[in-house]
């Protein structure tokens, strides 16, 4: 027999007092206590791009089979490479 639990409560920040929420957003983060992943995630930014399905499949194939990395890492590399070429004047 399974024990029935009450409804899960999510989004706890909705009921927080606006002053408390502002204080939490402005509070200093203890960088010394952060893990490597927390520091990494803090520096990263997620973007979304609309690309054709065929291009996504090519990225997936190259990333996983040739480069042995994730599509996200491969996409970040390509964006950095393209930016570097544009910045140095190689636009073709």
Order of alpha helices (4+ residues) and beta strands (2+ residues): alpha-alpha-alpha-alpha
